[in-house]
Amino acid sequence: MPDAAVAARSSESTNSGTTQQVDVAVVGAGFAGLYLLHRLREAGFSTVVVEEAGDVGGTWYWNRYPGARCDIQTIDYGYTFDPELDRAWTWSEKYATQPEILRYFGFVADRYDLRRDIRFNTRVKAANWDDTSGRWQLVTDSGADVSCRYYIMATGCLSAPKPPEIDGVADFKGEIYFTGRWPHDEVKLAGKRVAVIGTGSSGIQSIPLIAEQAAQLTVFQRTPNFALPAHNGPAPDDRKTYFETDRAAYREQARWSLAGVPYPQEMAVSWQLNDAERRERFEKAWAAGDLVHILTQLWADQAVDFDGNALIGKLIHEKIRSVVKDPGIAAALSPHDHPFGAKRPCLDTNYYATYNRPNVTLVNLREEPITEITATGVKAGERTFDVDVIVFATGFDAMTGAIKAVYPITGRGGKSLSDVWANGPQTYLGLTVSGFPNLFMITGPGSPSVLSNMAVSIEQHVDWVVDRLAALRDAGFTTIDATETAQAGWAQHMADCSMLTLHRLANTWYTGANVPGKVQGLMPYTGGVGPYRSICNEIVSRGMLGFKLTGPNVAEQCNDGEVVRLQPDVRLVLGMLAEMNLPPIESMGALGARDFLTEFNKGRPAGRPVGEVGTGALMGADGPLPYRLYRPATPGPHPIVVYFHGGGWVLGDEQSDDPFCRDICRRSGMIVVSVGYRHAPEHRFPAAAEDGYAATRWIAEHAAELGGRPGPVLVAGWSAGGNIAAVTCQLARDRGGPQIAGQLLICPVTDCTFDRPSYTDNATGYFVTRSLMYWFWDIYCSPADRTDPRVSPLRGNLAGLPPAFVATCEFDPLRDEGIAYAEALATAGGSVEQLQARGHFHSSLMMVDVVITGVSGRVKMAEALRGFAGLPRKLEASGEGTSPITVNAAAG
Ligand code: NA7
């Protein structure tokens, strides 16, 4: 039956023996191929498009099943490159039908006279790179082969139908249809017994319409999918008004958005909203009938936090129960095995209500798996369902299927793409593959593609590729090839991005899980179209970073490297900070900088609830100091962590690291006492150090009064606070106590020299700068005092200190002195655990609910603290503070 699935793809080979010579060959005349042809022609490249279908349209040419529609609002789903074209076409509905979308592509093809350069009914069978001529040789199944300098696969993400992998399909005597290869002639289902296998978008769109025609419809469902009502009709007023008011702004916002549709970034996280507020947002989204709305506009943590996401699943289950009358069927239709959005949700029209019809039966394949297809129907479990028609809505070999269908694609050194991708697709930007010069893929694996509005991604890719080809030509280059370093860097960045979202927690066609034997891994880029666009632009501005360019009469150019080395959320945060164009903190004066920090902190998420937050005063080295105490919700007494905030001995106070203190209290199940030690310039060295020691002593002596566990305390601190924590451990050892069970040092200052590489490598651009550190040092400590171990603990005696956990961040001037301290502690015989957080900056681990990739680092810190206190490292899941929000993990 795979043959039937691809019957429409094959045709007799009628190779004429001559070769068509062009600058560029494009495969596919869908959304991408048509725009490529237009742009390439305009740029002066001779171009041919090879298309196996009989006309333009790509996926919309093939997917003509009943109910086939767009699931991005059509106002957003079209070309935007030509404002005249944009104005010349108006969609009739919020979600256009397949025939209307196909008419649109025909309209575009006519408008730009595209068909004359498209070879229809022709398939590229194989593609070979010839290093000598620097050209690709394409073997076609009809007409002349093609020789081209550039070979661009615009073959689509969902264009290779997946065989159904069910025994006996060939024995079936009735009619068989594939939604992805629906006949062009009318399919008559009236009065027939029909089976639909598959409940993805294609099944969910077609089932209600098939049910209206068929005498009996049996739906075979393997995995229930989330579906929401499309509420199709005219384009909604809110979007239309915005669009009509300022089309250019609307389109531009889409280009820089995350999903390619102009929605703002939602800021409120789920736990800041109460039940009523969440329900109100959900009902609004449900009524909007818009996938991008419900996927992005409910609450900020919906796509990144398991708990925040689960709230949506429950609300949708309610909706299903309210429509489907039979509770058993409602339960079977309710998805439970994946987070909402991790698998492509569907838009429906009467889907759930269809199961109330007397002529519709749902078979839950999880309980009754299909065993075979017989001459008369489908056998599932113990039952046999005799049918006249089987509709396979079983999906596609997504993202890589259509690319690998050209076999072989042979690059440099005779390497075949299938071999190179044997362990999963490897690309640079989802556009190119190292070792395959002058080959481009539009929305290949590694592009935002199917996780975005395809229209926006395709236009960006095409513009970028054609602009690059023109620039190469102008500079005399004839080949472009991604480097292995750049490609490996992209794979790392993809992996980092994928840790941010919940997509990796579902078995889907995004991960290749729907095709038996396919290597699994998240294929689309999850970082969003706006960030992706900025990365592509950055590659150009950095001299085609990660590409090797060659040409007959020019010197080879290779600016090698990885384009993104920061964690994706760190990149966004630093980008936002850069856009704010803040004056250097050291230019504000100490008082001004303190005010700035207070204001700045007002904009951050508030931190999650803990059992209790209290305040009080303790005795410092020279008088009372304020403290803030965070108590877990669990029964005490708990061990106490004495915490010292960051701020270069100059800024901050006992509240300034509040979200972090809450987080570590929740994750460790311990009391955190944040100390308001004295600051410079009012109180210079050694005031902060002596206060740190005195406060620790006081807290240890008053542990029981504070509700803590008497005995050894723990110390922790970030930045200058890490310095104070480290110094406190040395002083406690030398001054006869208190006993300290362990020290957590986060990006600590440990030494007064500035000549380590991290001071040079990260001197600017990562918020904490070298010059800011100079300023802090100058304010706090005279040069004559700087080698004192009370400010440079690396210069002290490091023997006999408590066990340590030392966290450092890659893009931090303080990185190397933190690592040096950890290594010196270990050399002195201490027990040391290190976390070197890759892709992070000085504040990463503090930015709770902002830098999501910092979560795993804080999990490790909390575990280390528990270990120091003699507790099991993992906190039992018991009420507050223990939600499994640790699915995000990238530090380390
Ligand atoms: P999808 O979304 O991949 O859906 C295919 C469906 O077919 C899905 O429910 C599969 O169950 C099911 N399926 C696949 N193979 C089998 C076998 N062998 N037996 C039973 N059921 C099977 O494809 P669509 O065409 O619906 O949609 C593709 C995209 O197009 C869509 O996401 C939109 O972006 C537009 P599974 O979930 O794998 O258990």
Boltz pocket constraint, residues with backbone or C-beta under 6 A from the ligand:
constraints:
  - pocket:
      binder: B
      contacts: [[A, 158], [A, 163], [A, 164], [A, 165], [A, 166], [A, 179], [A, 197], [A, 198], [A, 199], [A, 200], [A, 201], [A, 202], [A, 203], [A, 204], [A, 220], [A, 221], [A, 222], [A, 223], [A, 344], [A, 345], [A, 365], [A, 370], [A, 393], [A, 394], [A, 395], [A, 396], [A, 507], [A, 509], [A, 514]]
      max_distance: 6.0
